Amino acid sequence: MNKNIVENPELQENYAELCRLIAETTDENFLKDFFDCLFSPAERIDLARRWLLVKELKKGKAQREIAKKFNMSLCRITRGSKELHKENSAFQRMLEKL
């Protein structure tokens, strides 16, 4: 979790609340509208790109191939790869839902 969130109880509370509300939301169109309000277009693109790289890694694509194909930094891809390979990875659990 982001260091600023960890050190700020109010941010922790709001982050947890937001996660709970999103988890309770079953309406995909409503959630998309909410994300459209919450995130800027650039932030939504970044979010989609991060999810794309996780799926590409899961397919076994090489980090350099992903970087070149999607014009992404190796640093970002390496971070995604490390998260994907952690024990009990949230990325793995989310990918299982596909």
Secondary structure, DSSP 4 states (H G I P E B T S, - for coil): --HHHHT-HHHHHHHHHHHHHHHH---HHHHHHHHHHHS-HHHHHHHHHHHHHHHHHHTT--HHHHHHHHT--HHHHHHHHHHHTSTT-HHHHHHTT-
